[in-house]
Amino acid sequence: MKKYSLFLVFFLFVIGMNAQDARSFSLNLYGGYNFSDSIDYDGYSATVEDGFQYGAGFEYFFSTNNSVELKYLRADTKIPFYGPTGNQINAGNDKGAFNFILADFTHYFDTGSNLLPYLGAGAGVGIIETPQGGSGTYFAWDIKGGVKIKTASTVSVNINAYLQSMSAAVGESYYWTYWYGPVAVDDYVSTFQFGLGAVLSFNFKN
């Protein structure tokens, strides 16, 4: 209930601002909820369970309504791992975490009001932490869409939906070619987690 009351207060105090000014920047605080995803490979499977995500980012508007952002996100979760017979291999020891360090580009659509819909995408690295394997670093990307609600103060609220992915090489498959004989090709598995979140932004001008 407190969260909804906070959103209501922001709506009541908004004013008719529109474009996001060039050469301004924002400090963004992230909070979201990631939904679960399943991974299958060669008879084995794993589940990335749903959970909360948090983080922070620094966003710079290099032109009107266009920005680049460097952000860090973390989600503590459970990652149960199952063998070919369906038994959980890491029972009682399946806690882990997903970390994302991403560089995003975002475009805000000017509506002539305090509401700025936006679309964005980014890429970077993902770090998976597991009790068994320590940590590993992999390629990661995200896409997002939402609306930024500007207010009379330096604080604004973003409400968004996003999709995050991380890919890791897990082995090799061999294919026969006419000229070279057997050729090894890396096999990859990827996570795809959909989420819903909110961002508290503190906006500043140079």
N, C-alpha and C positions, 0 to 999 in steps of 0.2 A: 504493500500500500504506500510506503514512503517513496518508492521509486516513481509510482504514478503521480503522486502529489508533486514531486520535483518537476516532472515533465509539464504538469499543469501550470506551475508557477512560471516556467520559461515561456509557455504559450501566451500567458496573460501579459507579459512584459515585452513581447517582441514589437519591433517597429518596422516600418516599410523600407528596409535596406535591401539592396539587390546584389550587385556584383561583388565578388571577392577581389580585393585590390591587389594589383601587381606589387611586387617587392614587399609583401607582408609575409608573416610566418605564424605558425601555430604550434603549440605544444599540446599533443593529443594523448589522452589517457583512455585506454581501451578496456572494455569488458564485454564478454560474449559467452555464448553457449554453443559448443560443438556437438553435433550429432554423431552417432557411432558409424563405423565403416568396417567392412570385412575384407580380408586379403586371403587369396588362395594361390598356392604354388606347389606343383609336383606332389599332390596328395596332402600337403600340410596347409594349415589355415591359421589365421590370427584375427582377433577382433580388437580394434581401437575403440574402447568404450567412450560414451559421451561424457562430457564434463565441461567445467568452466574454463575460460581462457582470459588472460589479462596481459597488459603490456603498455608500452608507451612509444610515441613516435615524434619526430621533428619534421614538420611539413613547411616547405617554402614555396610561395607563389611567384614563379618566375615571369608570368604574364597574367592578365586578367582571367580569372576562373580556371587557370591551369597550374597544377602544382606537382612537385616531386617530394617524396617523403622517405625517410629512413626510419624503420620501425622494428621493434622487438616484441614478440608475442610468445607466451608460454602457456601450455595446458598440461596440468598434471592429470594423469589418467591411468587406467589399467589396460594391459595388453596381454590377455590370455592367449597362449599358443597351443595349438592342437595338432596331434600326430595323425597319421593316416587312419587309425582305428577310432578316432574321435576322442581320445583321452587327452586331458590337459597336461602338457609337459611341464609347465612352470607353475603348477598349482601352489598357492600360498606365497609365490614370489613373482607376481605379475605386475607390480607397480612400475610405472614409467613416466616419461614426460616428453612432450614435443615442444621444441623451441624453433622459432622462425626469426630469421634476420632478413628482411626484405626491403628492396627499393621499389617504391610504387610511383606510378604516374596516375593522376586523377584529373578529370575534367568536370567542372561544375557548370550546370545549365542555368543561365540567367532567366528567371521567371518574372522579374520586375517586382518581386516581393522579398520577404525575409526567408523564404523557402528556396533552397538551392539543391535540386536533385543532382546526383553525380554518379559517374561510372569510373572505375579504375581497375588497374591490373599491375602486377609486380612480379619480380623474380628475385631469387637470392639463395640462401642456404637454409637447410633444415637440420636440426640436431636432435637425434633420438637418444634418450637416456633409458637404459634398462638395467635391472640388477644383474642379469647374466652377462650381457655383452658390453657393459660399460657405456660408451657413447659412440655414435657414428655421425658423420656429416655427409649430407646428400643435397642434391639439387631440389629446390622448392619454388613454387609459384602460387599466386592467388589472383582471384578476380573478385570484384565487389561492386555493389550498387546500393544507393540509399539516398537520404535527404539530409542536408545540413540546415539546422534551424538557427538563424542568427538572432541575436537579442540586442538590446540597447547597451549592454555591457560588453566587456571583452570576452565573455564566456558564451559559447554556443554548444549545441547538442547535435550529434549525428546519430541517426538510426539507420542501421544497414543490415544487409544480408551478404554473405561471402562464401566462397568455395576455396579451400586450401588443399594443396597437393604436395606430396613429397615422393621422390622416386629413388630407388636403391637397386644396384646390381646384385643379384643373388646367385648367379651361376652362369653356365654356358650351355648353349645348344649347338649341335654340329649338323651342318648341312653339306650335302655333296654337290660339288660344282664340276662342270665338264673339264675346265682348264686347270683348276688347282686342287681338285680332290676335296677332301673334307675341310670345311672352314668353320671355325668357332665364332659364334655370335653371342654377345652378352644377353642374358635374360634380366628383365627388370620387373619389379613389383612397385605399385604406386598406391598411396593412400589418397582418398578423396573425401574430405570432410566438409559438409555444409554446416553453416552456423548463422546465428542471429545475434546481433550485438548493438551496443551503443558506445559512442565516443564523446567524452567531455573535452572540448577544445578551448584553449586559452589563446586568443588571437592578438597579435601585436603587429605594429607597423614600424618600418625602419625610420 
